[in-house]
């Protein structure tokens, strides 16, 4: 018979004390970097004096299904391509957008120029030249978006780091104010020195989000046109910027955490034999419990508790003097290991906190991760980012929400 874990009053009181302690791009043809397109005019410049500002970014066109033959509603990039088209930031080539095509240096300059001129003058008056990109290069140089020796070829694919350098100069620094704390990037040491400040500024402003929850950037690789569309849209339209924190990896013995950057990990052993971790500054508490039971050899949690109702009953039997309310149990996979996720509230006569519980069997250990948080200081999006691993396959074993772009 398995030893049943009882968090009881000690654990719940400790959680309560921890939580209470937290203080309440281019013109229709101008983006073809391999051939000179027919020159086409964009919006004509205004002769009146204009006060620079983000309010100049307004819809100029209507994006409809079929605007580009290679863009459909099933594509993740559909909303950002539509936004770039409607706000005059990108238009594609003829009847295609070329979503997966590599962005060139000239195309990146064209996108940055448009943002810069619309912000400062209210409209974009740039037109194609001979070669098509020459007016965009001249504008970028004259406005300080780039310097004379920054690039040796305008038609070559631009790296992600160089794109960040160019895009960061499209707006004044005060329009790219920080919305989150960035402590580190997994591949930050690979960013060229010239581009480093730009990359950090765009991450802090929520313009860059990385290729995973930890902010992997891949600075030396190229970038597709649809990825660039997502980034330039966040520059011009601040409501599209991401405030979700990046994660940092922290090792504590055999436990590995992915915690929001800006939070500090503090641990304490409760009287129930669990180890509880407070993510200081976020209002989030993670309680870890691992209990060995030889009878679990060769079993999964589903073998022990075949239905979600069985799992719910098992959880309710372990709450001691508190109780669960509004509890919803769902099966989840930790890599090859199947377990349960339970979402609801822990409540007693003194307090009530939202909770997420993950349970699974690893070897002969019954493992449980209990996440609770103070709703006054932590939002659901931040809670959903938290990762924890017992060494059952690393973070790939944790049920992962959708990653950023």
Buried (B, 14 or more C-beta within 10 A) or exposed (E): EEEEBBBBBBBBBBBBEBBEEBEEBBBBBBBBBEEBBEBEEBBEBEEEEBEBEBEBBEEBEEBEEEBBEBBEEEBEBBBBBBBBBBBBBBBBBEEEBBBEBBBBBBBBBBBBBBBBBBBBBBBBBBBBBEBBBBBBBBBBBEBEBBEEEBBEEBBBBBBBBBBBBBBBBBBEEEBBEEBBEBEEBBBBEEBEEEBBEBBBBBBBBBBBBBBBBBBBBBBEEBBBBBBBBBBBBBBBBBEBBBEBBBBBBBEEEEBBBBBBBBBEBEEBEBEBBBBBBBBBBBBBBBBBBBBEBEEBEEBBBBEBBEEBEBBBEBBEEBBBEBBBEEBEBEEBEBBEBBBBBBBBBBBBEEBBBBBBBBBBBBEBBBBBBBBBBBEEBBEEEBBBBBBBBBEBBEBEBBBBEEEBB
